[in-house]
Amino acid sequence: MIRQSIQKIAATGFVRSAIEEQADLSAFKEKPGPRIIIGLLAIMVSYIIGWPAVAALGILAIKLHEPWIVIVGGPMTYGLSHLVFLLGMYLCGAVYSLIFLRWLTRISIEKLLDWSSKE
């Protein structure tokens, strides 16, 4: 059953093209453009304004005895971090994500096919 599932996955167009074209990570060797750099910076900033900022608001709310600081500010800050993350992903683009996903697919399926043929 597992072997059949692996074979079905390996037969899909995406997987076949990744294997046939020997998808690799060579695109990551190129120097990134300003758009990619700004996107990566936005992603990094989103992690900083995510949970650390919410935790800081919680600490501030405790020290000032004002729970509304974290009740209102927490979700707003966390929502802002999501928007900044999405902006970063948009700027970095699906190009790099797709390159990585194709490589990971190729490597994974090749290992699974090798494993299933040994059984």
LUMSEDO-495828 format. One record per residue (C-alpha): residue in one letter; residue number from 1; x, y, z. Coordinates in Angstrom, 1 decimal. Layout:
N
+---------+-----+--------+--------+--------+
! residuo ! num !     xx !     yy !     zz !
+---------+-----+--------+--------+--------+
!       A ! NUM !      X !      Y !      Z !
...
+---------+-----+--------+--------+--------+
END
This chain:
119
+---------+-----+--------+--------+--------+
! residuo ! num !     xx !     yy !     zz !
+---------+-----+--------+--------+--------+
!       M !   1 !    0.0 !    0.0 !    0.0 !
!       I !   2 !    2.8 !    2.5 !    0.9 !
!       R !   3 !    4.7 !    1.5 !   -2.2 !
!       Q !   4 !    1.7 !    2.2 !   -4.4 !
!       S !   5 !    1.1 !    5.6 !   -2.8 !
!       I !   6 !    4.8 !    6.5 !   -3.4 !
!       Q !   7 !    4.4 !    5.4 !   -7.0 !
!       K !   8 !    1.3 !    7.5 !   -7.5 !
!       I !   9 !    2.9 !   10.6 !   -6.0 !
!       A !  10 !    6.0 !   10.0 !   -8.2 !
!       A !  11 !    3.8 !    9.8 !  -11.3 !
!       T !  12 !    2.4 !   13.3 !  -10.9 !
!       G !  13 !    3.6 !   16.0 !  -13.3 !
!       F !  14 !    5.2 !   18.2 !  -10.7 !
!       V !  15 !    7.3 !   15.4 !   -9.3 !
!       R !  16 !    8.2 !   13.9 !  -12.7 !
!       S !  17 !    9.4 !   17.3 !  -13.9 !
!       A !  18 !   11.4 !   17.9 !  -10.7 !
!       I !  19 !   13.1 !   14.6 !  -11.1 !
!       E !  20 !   13.7 !   14.9 !  -14.9 !
!       E !  21 !   15.1 !   18.4 !  -14.6 !
!       Q !  22 !   17.2 !   17.4 !  -11.6 !
!       A !  23 !   15.8 !   20.4 !   -9.6 !
!       D !  24 !   18.5 !   21.9 !   -7.4 !
!       L !  25 !   19.2 !   25.0 !   -5.4 !
!       S !  26 !   21.6 !   26.6 !   -7.8 !
!       A !  27 !   19.3 !   29.7 !   -8.0 !
!       F !  28 !   20.3 !   30.5 !   -4.4 !
!       K !  29 !   23.9 !   31.1 !   -5.5 !
!       E !  30 !   22.9 !   34.2 !   -7.4 !
!       K !  31 !   23.1 !   37.5 !   -5.6 !
!       P !  32 !   19.6 !   38.5 !   -4.5 !
!       G !  33 !   18.1 !   41.8 !   -5.8 !
!       P !  34 !   16.8 !   44.6 !   -3.7 !
!       R !  35 !   13.3 !   43.3 !   -3.8 !
!       I !  36 !   14.4 !   40.0 !   -2.3 !
!       I !  37 !   16.5 !   41.7 !    0.4 !
!       I !  38 !   13.6 !   43.9 !    1.4 !
!       G !  39 !   11.3 !   40.9 !    1.5 !
!       L !  40 !   13.7 !   39.0 !    3.7 !
!       L !  41 !   14.1 !   42.0 !    6.0 !
!       A !  42 !   10.3 !   42.3 !    6.2 !
!       I !  43 !   10.0 !   38.6 !    7.2 !
!       M !  44 !   12.7 !   39.1 !    9.9 !
!       V !  45 !   10.9 !   42.2 !   11.3 !
!       S !  46 !    7.6 !   40.2 !   11.3 !
!       Y !  47 !    9.2 !   37.7 !   13.7 !
!       I !  48 !   10.4 !   40.5 !   15.9 !
!       I !  49 !    7.0 !   42.2 !   16.1 !
!       G !  50 !    5.2 !   38.8 !   16.5 !
!       W !  51 !    5.3 !   37.0 !   19.8 !
!       P !  52 !    8.2 !   39.0 !   21.4 !
!       A !  53 !    6.2 !   42.3 !   21.0 !
!       V !  54 !    3.1 !   40.6 !   22.3 !
!       A !  55 !    5.1 !   39.3 !   25.3 !
!       A !  56 !    6.5 !   42.8 !   25.9 !
!       L !  57 !    3.0 !   44.2 !   25.8 !
!       G !  58 !    2.0 !   41.6 !   28.4 !
!       I !  59 !    4.8 !   42.5 !   30.7 !
!       L !  60 !    3.9 !   46.2 !   30.3 !
!       A !  61 !    0.3 !   45.4 !   31.1 !
!       I !  62 !    1.3 !   43.6 !   34.2 !
!       K !  63 !    3.7 !   46.4 !   35.4 !
!       L !  64 !    1.1 !   49.1 !   34.7 !
!       H !  65 !   -1.9 !   47.1 !   35.9 !
!       E !  66 !   -3.6 !   47.8 !   32.7 !
!       P !  67 !   -4.8 !   44.5 !   31.1 !
!       W !  68 !   -6.3 !   46.4 !   28.1 !
!       I !  69 !   -2.8 !   47.1 !   26.8 !
!       V !  70 !   -2.4 !   43.4 !   26.0 !
!       I !  71 !   -6.0 !   42.7 !   25.3 !
!       V !  72 !   -6.2 !   45.3 !   22.6 !
!       G !  73 !   -2.5 !   45.7 !   21.7 !
!       G !  74 !   -1.7 !   41.9 !   21.6 !
!       P !  75 !   -4.0 !   41.0 !   18.7 !
!       M !  76 !   -3.3 !   44.2 !   16.8 !
!       T !  77 !    0.5 !   43.7 !   17.1 !
!       Y !  78 !    0.2 !   40.0 !   16.1 !
!       G !  79 !   -2.1 !   40.9 !   13.2 !
!       L !  80 !    0.5 !   43.5 !   12.1 !
!       S !  81 !    3.2 !   40.9 !   12.2 !
!       H !  82 !    1.2 !   38.7 !    9.9 !
!       L !  83 !    0.7 !   41.5 !    7.4 !
!       V !  84 !    4.4 !   42.3 !    7.4 !
!       F !  85 !    5.2 !   38.6 !    7.0 !
!       L !  86 !    2.8 !   38.4 !    4.0 !
!       L !  87 !    4.5 !   41.5 !    2.5 !
!       G !  88 !    7.9 !   39.8 !    2.9 !
!       M !  89 !    6.6 !   36.6 !    1.3 !
!       Y !  90 !    5.1 !   38.7 !   -1.6 !
!       L !  91 !    8.4 !   40.5 !   -2.1 !
!       C !  92 !   10.5 !   37.4 !   -1.9 !
!       G !  93 !    8.0 !   35.8 !   -4.1 !
!       A !  94 !    6.9 !   32.3 !   -4.9 !
!       V !  95 !   10.0 !   31.9 !   -7.2 !
!       Y !  96 !   12.3 !   31.0 !   -4.4 !
!       S !  97 !    9.7 !   29.0 !   -2.6 !
!       L !  98 !    9.0 !   27.0 !   -5.7 !
!       I !  99 !   12.7 !   26.4 !   -6.3 !
!       F ! 100 !   13.0 !   25.1 !   -2.8 !
!       L ! 101 !    9.8 !   23.0 !   -3.0 !
!       R ! 102 !   10.9 !   21.4 !   -6.3 !
!       W ! 103 !   14.3 !   20.5 !   -4.9 !
!       L ! 104 !   12.8 !   19.1 !   -1.6 !
!       T ! 105 !   10.2 !   17.1 !   -3.7 !
!       R ! 106 !   12.9 !   15.6 !   -5.9 !
!       I ! 107 !   15.1 !   14.6 !   -2.9 !
!       S ! 108 !   12.2 !   13.2 !   -0.9 !
!       I ! 109 !   10.7 !   11.1 !   -3.7 !
!       E ! 110 !   14.1 !    9.8 !   -4.8 !
!       K ! 111 !   14.8 !    8.6 !   -1.2 !
!       L ! 112 !   11.3 !    7.2 !   -0.8 !
!       L ! 113 !   11.5 !    5.3 !   -4.2 !
!       D ! 114 !   14.9 !    4.0 !   -3.1 !
!       W ! 115 !   13.5 !    2.9 !    0.2 !
!       S ! 116 !   10.4 !    1.3 !   -1.3 !
!       S ! 117 !   12.5 !   -0.7 !   -3.8 !
!       K ! 118 !   14.5 !   -2.3 !   -1.0 !
!       E ! 119 !   11.5 !   -3.7 !    0.7 !
+---------+-----+--------+--------+--------+
END
